[in-house]
Amino acid sequence: MRVKQLRKEKGLSYRTMAQLCDVDYSDISKIEKGQINITLGTVLELSKALGVEVRELFGFPTREN
């Protein structure tokens, strides 16, 4: 997943990202490192907080209009 890259591009700290996703801030680091499994709900929250489609979190190309 590209959470760390996208978070840094948006200028978000661990704490801010955690607040936007309603998860513990220490879990953001673990998610970025692939150290914990996350639910679909968390994936959706990450996507929403970062303002990207879920496919972008996984490095898939975005849809062109």
Buried (B, 14 or more C-beta within 10 A) or exposed (E): BBBBEBBEEBEBEBEBBBEBBEBEBEBBBBBBEEEEEBEEEBBEBBBEBBEBEEEBBEEEEEEEE
